[in-house]
Amino acid sequence: MENSEQYLNWAREVLRIEAESLHEIAAELDGSFTRAADALLQCRGRVVIMGMGKSGHIGRKIAATMASTGTPAFFVHPAEAAHGDLGMIVDGDAVIAISNSGESDEIAAIIPALKRKHITLISITARPQSTMARHADIHITAAVSHEACPLGLAPTSSTTAVMALGDALAVVLLKAREFTPDDFALSHPAGSLGKRLLLRVADIMHGGEGLPAVVSGTLLKDAIVIMSEKGLGMLAVTDGTGRLKGVFTDGDLRRLFQQRDNFAGLTVDEIMHANPKTITADKLATEALKQMQQNHINGLLVVEEGGLVVGALNMHDLLKARIV
């Protein structure tokens, strides 16, 4: 395209300006941010976020991020609040009001009603002397030098900065609450994300009749038949009590065919790998995937304490469960 290089230059300039704005916001963080974070952490109600126009769009995103990371939060449109939705805000809540100018008429109109409630009002504006800043219990300044919009009109750098500030609050609260992947999964039970976070090895392993295992001393020809029947490409070799001694894989079999022609009288003990990689049934399936990838293997044996083999799984099982 004739103008492609110009388009790229314009785009890079926007990204450069917005990146500089984030550095400005980071440098200006002070005690007001820590007070706001502490107030939100101590809040026994919900976090209610408000904003008009572009600030409203940013507020919705911040509310969604907080709600999914351990801080109960939702968005209330300021204009709708003045017509009944203010009843959604109750004593004990914390309200975050967002406005670049700090003079949003819709928010200013409901500040007296908000102040009559036992809530903590936090404002995020670019002007510390604005109406919203003066009436807030805590004010966080989010001012940028200039917008990425060359006209200086469309909110660009300023909205990026506030969104990042909201992410910073959400992550600080997440860390302060010691929020875990399991906690996160409770808010994301559907789809592949929920599966990745919630599914455990016990949920997808092959156990019982499906367990690919032979006892020590089994002839190779018999072991091959069992490995083929189980279809996992590996066999656990156990002692008489079911405790793991080693593993025999289809890769071992291919290499064996390359090395010798006569297999008469050969047992799995002579070609198995002792001390194979294992995992316990209570581990997350994502941990099984990580272990396979780190060790460049396609399967894992599942053992209980004491080395008792209870199951097996391979990469295909993880693919079928949409963990990969």
Solvent accessible surface area in square Angstrom, and as a share of the most:
residue,aa,sasa,rsa
1,M,185,0.82
2,E,171,0.77
3,N,74,0.38
4,S,45,0.29
5,E,104,0.47
6,Q,76,0.34
7,Y,99,0.38
8,L,84,0.42
9,N,72,0.37
10,W,149,0.52
11,A,48,0.37
12,R,133,0.49
13,E,74,0.33
14,V,55,0.32
15,L,122,0.61
16,R,112,0.41
17,I,15,0.07
18,E,29,0.13
19,A,47,0.36
20,E,73,0.33
21,S,3,0.02
22,L,66,0.33
23,H,136,0.61
24,E,54,0.24
25,I,10,0.05
26,A,62,0.48
27,A,84,0.65
28,E,120,0.54
29,L,73,0.36
30,D,87,0.45
31,G,33,0.32
32,S,13,0.08
33,F,18,0.07
34,T,83,0.48
35,R,137,0.50
36,A,0,0.00
37,A,9,0.07
38,D,78,0.40
39,A,24,0.18
40,L,1,0.01
41,L,47,0.23
42,Q,96,0.43
43,C,25,0.15
44,R,196,0.71
45,G,21,0.21
46,R,80,0.29
47,V,2,0.01
48,V,0,0.00
49,I,0,0.00
50,M,0,0.00
51,G,0,0.00
52,M,57,0.25
53,G,49,0.47
54,K,113,0.48
55,S,20,0.13
56,G,4,0.04
57,H,121,0.54
58,I,16,0.08
59,G,0,0.00
60,R,125,0.45
61,K,73,0.31
62,I,2,0.01
63,A,4,0.03
64,A,64,0.49
65,T,30,0.18
66,M,0,0.00
67,A,46,0.36
68,S,24,0.16
69,T,15,0.09
70,G,25,0.24
71,T,3,0.02
72,P,77,0.49
73,A,15,0.12
74,F,50,0.21
75,F,31,0.13
76,V,4,0.02
77,H,58,0.26
78,P,0,0.00
79,A,36,0.28
80,E,93,0.42
81,A,1,0.01
82,A,57,0.44
83,H,160,0.71
84,G,58,0.56
85,D,52,0.27
86,L,28,0.14
87,G,57,0.55
88,M,90,0.40
89,I,1,0.00
90,V,74,0.42
91,D,89,0.46
92,G,35,0.33
93,D,2,0.01
94,A,1,0.01
95,V,0,0.00
96,I,1,0.01
97,A,1,0.01
98,I,2,0.01
99,S,9,0.06
100,N,78,0.40
101,S,50,0.32
102,G,0,0.00
103,E,70,0.31
104,S,17,0.11
105,D,110,0.57
106,E,62,0.28
107,I,1,0.00
108,A,35,0.27
109,A,74,0.57
110,I,6,0.03
111,I,7,0.04
112,P,73,0.46
113,A,21,0.17
114,L,0,0.00
115,K,93,0.40
116,R,184,0.67
117,K,56,0.24
118,H,143,0.64
119,I,24,0.12
120,T,42,0.24
121,L,3,0.02
122,I,0,0.00
123,S,1,0.01
124,I,1,0.01
125,T,2,0.01
126,A,24,0.18
127,R,112,0.41
128,P,70,0.44
129,Q,138,0.61
130,S,1,0.00
131,T,31,0.18
132,M,2,0.01
133,A,10,0.07
134,R,147,0.54
135,H,82,0.37
136,A,17,0.13
137,D,81,0.42
138,I,19,0.10
139,H,31,0.14
140,I,3,0.01
141,T,50,0.29
142,A,2,0.02
143,A,43,0.33
144,V,32,0.18
145,S,81,0.52
146,H,97,0.43
147,E,32,0.14
148,A,7,0.05
149,C,20,0.12
150,P,136,0.85
151,L,137,0.68
152,G,46,0.44
153,L,140,0.69
154,A,47,0.37
155,P,57,0.36
156,T,35,0.21
157,S,0,0.00
158,S,4,0.03
159,T,24,0.14
160,T,42,0.25
161,A,0,0.00
162,V,15,0.09
163,M,63,0.28
164,A,36,0.28
165,L,4,0.02
166,G,0,0.00
167,D,49,0.25
168,A,35,0.27
169,L,1,0.00
170,A,1,0.01
171,V,71,0.41
172,V,61,0.35
173,L,1,0.00
174,L,45,0.22
175,K,142,0.60
176,A,54,0.42
177,R,80,0.29
178,E,140,0.63
179,F,38,0.16
180,T,61,0.36
181,P,84,0.53
182,D,58,0.30
183,D,53,0.27
184,F,52,0.22
185,A,0,0.00
186,L,133,0.66
187,S,60,0.39
188,H,40,0.18
189,P,92,0.58
190,A,80,0.62
191,G,48,0.46
192,S,49,0.32
193,L,75,0.37
194,G,1,0.01
195,K,83,0.35
196,R,97,0.35
197,L,32,0.16
198,L,72,0.36
199,L,38,0.19
200,R,92,0.33
201,V,0,0.00
202,A,54,0.42
203,D,91,0.47
204,I,30,0.15
205,M,48,0.22
206,H,59,0.26
207,G,30,0.29
208,G,66,0.64
209,E,163,0.73
210,G,30,0.29
211,L,37,0.18
212,P,0,0.00
213,A,31,0.24
214,V,9,0.05
215,V,88,0.51
216,S,41,0.26
217,G,46,0.44
218,T,23,0.13
219,L,67,0.33
220,L,2,0.01
221,K,135,0.57
222,D,60,0.31
223,A,0,0.00
224,I,50,0.26
225,V,85,0.49
226,I,50,0.26
227,M,10,0.05
228,S,86,0.55
229,E,126,0.56
230,K,65,0.27
231,G,57,0.55
232,L,17,0.09
233,G,22,0.21
234,M,9,0.04
235,L,0,0.00
236,A,0,0.00
237,V,0,0.00
238,T,9,0.05
239,D,47,0.24
240,G,80,0.77
241,T,90,0.52
242,G,23,0.22
243,R,104,0.38
244,L,38,0.19
245,K,84,0.36
246,G,0,0.00
247,V,15,0.09
248,F,0,0.00
249,T,36,0.21
250,D,57,0.30
251,G,8,0.07
252,D,11,0.06
253,L,20,0.10
254,R,145,0.53
255,R,121,0.44
256,L,11,0.05
257,F,105,0.44
258,Q,155,0.69
259,Q,137,0.61
260,R,102,0.37
261,D,137,0.71
262,N,100,0.51
263,F,57,0.24
264,A,89,0.69
265,G,59,0.57
266,L,10,0.05
267,T,27,0.16
268,V,0,0.00
269,D,45,0.23
270,E,109,0.49
271,I,35,0.18
272,M,39,0.18
273,H,97,0.43
274,A,64,0.50
275,N,140,0.72
276,P,26,0.16
277,K,100,0.42
278,T,41,0.24
279,I,13,0.07
280,T,50,0.29
281,A,25,0.20
282,D,93,0.48
283,K,83,0.35
284,L,27,0.13
285,A,0,0.00
286,T,32,0.19
287,E,70,0.31
288,A,0,0.00
289,L,16,0.08
290,K,119,0.51
291,Q,42,0.19
292,M,1,0.00
293,Q,106,0.47
294,Q,116,0.52
295,N,51,0.26
296,H,168,0.75
297,I,55,0.28
298,N,112,0.58
299,G,15,0.14
300,L,2,0.01
301,L,2,0.01
302,V,0,0.00
303,V,18,0.10
304,E,90,0.40
305,E,174,0.78
306,G,54,0.52
307,G,24,0.23
308,L,59,0.29
309,V,12,0.07
310,V,32,0.18
311,G,0,0.00
312,A,0,0.00
313,L,0,0.00
314,N,19,0.10
315,M,44,0.20
316,H,115,0.51
317,D,8,0.04
318,L,0,0.00
319,L,94,0.47
320,K,145,0.61
321,A,15,0.11
322,R,143,0.52
323,I,0,0.00
324,V,87,0.50
